[in-house]
Amino acid sequence: MNNYTNDNTTRRYKAHVSTVGTTQLHLRSPYIIAWWSAAFPGFGHLLLSKYLRGYSLVIWEVLVNNMSHLNQAIIYSFTGEFDMAKEILEPRWLLLYLPVYIFGIWDSYRTTVDMNKVFILAERENANFNSYVIGALEINYLDKRRPVMAIIWSFFTPGLGQLYIHRVVTAIFIMILMIVFVYFSNVLIAVHYLFLGEISQATAAINPQWFLYMPSQIGFAVYDAYVNTVENNNLFESEQRKFLQKNYQQYRVKIPASDEVN
């Protein structure tokens, strides 16, 4: 198999293809990454492929948010019931929540700025990287996929868009989160009541504490799948361009003049 193997002779590689996914550096907007961290701590880091940090912050968000009843208080605030919002909040957990929430926003912004600089250096070095890997459990390779399909599958079930572009670990994590949120929010029970025309029962069935997680998760799944599909396509084109230049551009092709053709 004529495939490049990382020999650690280059300072910076801009991509790595493994059996569980393709990890790459590319330019990102620090403000967008910070916004996703504000929407749901950990999501900004997942967009940066900082998986361990991202998973830790997501689990922290779900745990501490539930213990402080923050989402429930937000719902009460939206409906103008400020006294109920104050009463339901648990201050011991809320004060524990705030420093980590601010750290997630700050750290994702700072990391994005640093990784953009690393990408520029890696792009200038233009080092080789592996584009194909086959293992006992999976096969992964660079190719072009349709961003619209990643969006559609992410809308159907968050995580399927990530599976489509072979981000296996992130896909499994997002799908597990979706199962937890759907189950505890009773959203499918509410949908069932809506189909029966029983709107009041559907409203009563919803658990807002868990339901409020879902818009951020669905939006993140769609955005992450779309962006990574586009960037994977760009990475595929970059690798193909370099391969063709290295193996074929040095050969001169003689194009006959128009009079010679006649």
Secondary structure as a PSIPRED ss2 file (coil, helix, strand):
# PSIPRED VFORMAT (PSIPRED V4.0)

   1 M C   1.000  0.000  0.000
   2 N C   1.000  0.000  0.000
   3 N C   1.000  0.000  0.000
   4 Y C   1.000  0.000  0.000
   5 T C   1.000  0.000  0.000
   6 N C   1.000  0.000  0.000
   7 D C   1.000  0.000  0.000
   8 N C   1.000  0.000  0.000
   9 T C   1.000  0.000  0.000
  10 T C   1.000  0.000  0.000
  11 R C   1.000  0.000  0.000
  12 R C   1.000  0.000  0.000
  13 Y C   1.000  0.000  0.000
  14 K C   1.000  0.000  0.000
  15 A E   0.000  0.000  1.000
  16 H E   0.000  0.000  1.000
  17 V E   0.000  0.000  1.000
  18 S E   0.000  0.000  1.000
  19 T C   1.000  0.000  0.000
  20 V C   1.000  0.000  0.000
  21 G E   0.000  0.000  1.000
  22 T E   0.000  0.000  1.000
  23 T E   0.000  0.000  1.000
  24 Q E   0.000  0.000  1.000
  25 L C   1.000  0.000  0.000
  26 H C   1.000  0.000  0.000
  27 L C   1.000  0.000  0.000
  28 R C   1.000  0.000  0.000
  29 S C   1.000  0.000  0.000
  30 P H   0.000  1.000  0.000
  31 Y H   0.000  1.000  0.000
  32 I H   0.000  1.000  0.000
  33 I H   0.000  1.000  0.000
  34 A H   0.000  1.000  0.000
  35 W H   0.000  1.000  0.000
  36 W H   0.000  1.000  0.000
  37 S H   0.000  1.000  0.000
  38 A H   0.000  1.000  0.000
  39 A H   0.000  1.000  0.000
  40 F C   1.000  0.000  0.000
  41 P C   1.000  0.000  0.000
  42 G C   1.000  0.000  0.000
  43 F H   0.000  1.000  0.000
  44 G H   0.000  1.000  0.000
  45 H H   0.000  1.000  0.000
  46 L H   0.000  1.000  0.000
  47 L H   0.000  1.000  0.000
  48 L C   1.000  0.000  0.000
  49 S C   1.000  0.000  0.000
  50 K C   1.000  0.000  0.000
  51 Y H   0.000  1.000  0.000
  52 L H   0.000  1.000  0.000
  53 R H   0.000  1.000  0.000
  54 G H   0.000  1.000  0.000
  55 Y H   0.000  1.000  0.000
  56 S H   0.000  1.000  0.000
  57 L H   0.000  1.000  0.000
  58 V H   0.000  1.000  0.000
  59 I H   0.000  1.000  0.000
  60 W H   0.000  1.000  0.000
  61 E H   0.000  1.000  0.000
  62 V H   0.000  1.000  0.000
  63 L H   0.000  1.000  0.000
  64 V H   0.000  1.000  0.000
  65 N H   0.000  1.000  0.000
  66 N H   0.000  1.000  0.000
  67 M H   0.000  1.000  0.000
  68 S H   0.000  1.000  0.000
  69 H C   1.000  0.000  0.000
  70 L H   0.000  1.000  0.000
  71 N H   0.000  1.000  0.000
  72 Q H   0.000  1.000  0.000
  73 A H   0.000  1.000  0.000
  74 I H   0.000  1.000  0.000
  75 I H   0.000  1.000  0.000
  76 Y H   0.000  1.000  0.000
  77 S H   0.000  1.000  0.000
  78 F H   0.000  1.000  0.000
  79 T C   1.000  0.000  0.000
  80 G C   1.000  0.000  0.000
  81 E C   1.000  0.000  0.000
  82 F H   0.000  1.000  0.000
  83 D H   0.000  1.000  0.000
  84 M H   0.000  1.000  0.000
  85 A H   0.000  1.000  0.000
  86 K H   0.000  1.000  0.000
  87 E H   0.000  1.000  0.000
  88 I H   0.000  1.000  0.000
  89 L C   1.000  0.000  0.000
  90 E C   1.000  0.000  0.000
  91 P H   0.000  1.000  0.000
  92 R H   0.000  1.000  0.000
  93 W H   0.000  1.000  0.000
  94 L H   0.000  1.000  0.000
  95 L H   0.000  1.000  0.000
  96 L H   0.000  1.000  0.000
  97 Y H   0.000  1.000  0.000
  98 L H   0.000  1.000  0.000
  99 P H   0.000  1.000  0.000
 100 V H   0.000  1.000  0.000
 101 Y H   0.000  1.000  0.000
 102 I H   0.000  1.000  0.000
 103 F H   0.000  1.000  0.000
 104 G H   0.000  1.000  0.000
 105 I H   0.000  1.000  0.000
 106 W H   0.000  1.000  0.000
 107 D H   0.000  1.000  0.000
 108 S H   0.000  1.000  0.000
 109 Y H   0.000  1.000  0.000
 110 R H   0.000  1.000  0.000
 111 T H   0.000  1.000  0.000
 112 T H   0.000  1.000  0.000
 113 V H   0.000  1.000  0.000
 114 D H   0.000  1.000  0.000
 115 M H   0.000  1.000  0.000
 116 N H   0.000  1.000  0.000
 117 K H   0.000  1.000  0.000
 118 V H   0.000  1.000  0.000
 119 F H   0.000  1.000  0.000
 120 I H   0.000  1.000  0.000
 121 L H   0.000  1.000  0.000
 122 A H   0.000  1.000  0.000
 123 E H   0.000  1.000  0.000
 124 R H   0.000  1.000  0.000
 125 E H   0.000  1.000  0.000
 126 N C   1.000  0.000  0.000
 127 A C   1.000  0.000  0.000
 128 N C   1.000  0.000  0.000
 129 F C   1.000  0.000  0.000
 130 N C   1.000  0.000  0.000
 131 S C   1.000  0.000  0.000
 132 Y E   0.000  0.000  1.000
 133 V E   0.000  0.000  1.000
 134 I E   0.000  0.000  1.000
 135 G C   1.000  0.000  0.000
 136 A C   1.000  0.000  0.000
 137 L C   1.000  0.000  0.000
 138 E C   1.000  0.000  0.000
 139 I E   0.000  0.000  1.000
 140 N E   0.000  0.000  1.000
 141 Y E   0.000  0.000  1.000
 142 L C   1.000  0.000  0.000
 143 D C   1.000  0.000  0.000
 144 K C   1.000  0.000  0.000
 145 R C   1.000  0.000  0.000
 146 R C   1.000  0.000  0.000
 147 P H   0.000  1.000  0.000
 148 V H   0.000  1.000  0.000
 149 M H   0.000  1.000  0.000
 150 A H   0.000  1.000  0.000
 151 I H   0.000  1.000  0.000
 152 I H   0.000  1.000  0.000
 153 W H   0.000  1.000  0.000
 154 S H   0.000  1.000  0.000
 155 F H   0.000  1.000  0.000
 156 F H   0.000  1.000  0.000
 157 T C   1.000  0.000  0.000
 158 P C   1.000  0.000  0.000
 159 G C   1.000  0.000  0.000
 160 L H   0.000  1.000  0.000
 161 G H   0.000  1.000  0.000
 162 Q H   0.000  1.000  0.000
 163 L H   0.000  1.000  0.000
 164 Y H   0.000  1.000  0.000
 165 I C   1.000  0.000  0.000
 166 H C   1.000  0.000  0.000
 167 R C   1.000  0.000  0.000
 168 V H   0.000  1.000  0.000
 169 V H   0.000  1.000  0.000
 170 T H   0.000  1.000  0.000
 171 A H   0.000  1.000  0.000
 172 I H   0.000  1.000  0.000
 173 F H   0.000  1.000  0.000
 174 I H   0.000  1.000  0.000
 175 M H   0.000  1.000  0.000
 176 I H   0.000  1.000  0.000
 177 L H   0.000  1.000  0.000
 178 M H   0.000  1.000  0.000
 179 I H   0.000  1.000  0.000
 180 V H   0.000  1.000  0.000
 181 F H   0.000  1.000  0.000
 182 V H   0.000  1.000  0.000
 183 Y H   0.000  1.000  0.000
 184 F H   0.000  1.000  0.000
 185 S H   0.000  1.000  0.000
 186 N C   1.000  0.000  0.000
 187 V H   0.000  1.000  0.000
 188 L H   0.000  1.000  0.000
 189 I H   0.000  1.000  0.000
 190 A H   0.000  1.000  0.000
 191 V H   0.000  1.000  0.000
 192 H H   0.000  1.000  0.000
 193 Y H   0.000  1.000  0.000
 194 L H   0.000  1.000  0.000
 195 F H   0.000  1.000  0.000
 196 L C   1.000  0.000  0.000
 197 G C   1.000  0.000  0.000
 198 E C   1.000  0.000  0.000
 199 I H   0.000  1.000  0.000
 200 S H   0.000  1.000  0.000
 201 Q H   0.000  1.000  0.000
 202 A H   0.000  1.000  0.000
 203 T H   0.000  1.000  0.000
 204 A H   0.000  1.000  0.000
 205 A H   0.000  1.000  0.000
 206 I C   1.000  0.000  0.000
 207 N C   1.000  0.000  0.000
 208 P H   0.000  1.000  0.000
 209 Q H   0.000  1.000  0.000
 210 W H   0.000  1.000  0.000
 211 F H   0.000  1.000  0.000
 212 L C   1.000  0.000  0.000
 213 Y H   0.000  1.000  0.000
 214 M H   0.000  1.000  0.000
 215 P H   0.000  1.000  0.000
 216 S H   0.000  1.000  0.000
 217 Q H   0.000  1.000  0.000
 218 I H   0.000  1.000  0.000
 219 G H   0.000  1.000  0.000
 220 F H   0.000  1.000  0.000
 221 A H   0.000  1.000  0.000
 222 V H   0.000  1.000  0.000
 223 Y H   0.000  1.000  0.000
 224 D H   0.000  1.000  0.000
 225 A H   0.000  1.000  0.000
 226 Y H   0.000  1.000  0.000
 227 V H   0.000  1.000  0.000
 228 N H   0.000  1.000  0.000
 229 T H   0.000  1.000  0.000
 230 V H   0.000  1.000  0.000
 231 E H   0.000  1.000  0.000
 232 N H   0.000  1.000  0.000
 233 N H   0.000  1.000  0.000
 234 N H   0.000  1.000  0.000
 235 L H   0.000  1.000  0.000
 236 F H   0.000  1.000  0.000
 237 E H   0.000  1.000  0.000
 238 S H   0.000  1.000  0.000
 239 E H   0.000  1.000  0.000
 240 Q H   0.000  1.000  0.000
 241 R H   0.000  1.000  0.000
 242 K H   0.000  1.000  0.000
 243 F H   0.000  1.000  0.000
 244 L H   0.000  1.000  0.000
 245 Q H   0.000  1.000  0.000
 246 K H   0.000  1.000  0.000
 247 N H   0.000  1.000  0.000
 248 Y H   0.000  1.000  0.000
 249 Q C   1.000  0.000  0.000
 250 Q C   1.000  0.000  0.000
 251 Y C   1.000  0.000  0.000
 252 R C   1.000  0.000  0.000
 253 V C   1.000  0.000  0.000
 254 K C   1.000  0.000  0.000
 255 I C   1.000  0.000  0.000
 256 P C   1.000  0.000  0.000
 257 A C   1.000  0.000  0.000
 258 S H   0.000  1.000  0.000
 259 D H   0.000  1.000  0.000
 260 E H   0.000  1.000  0.000
 261 V H   0.000  1.000  0.000
 262 N C   1.000  0.000  0.000
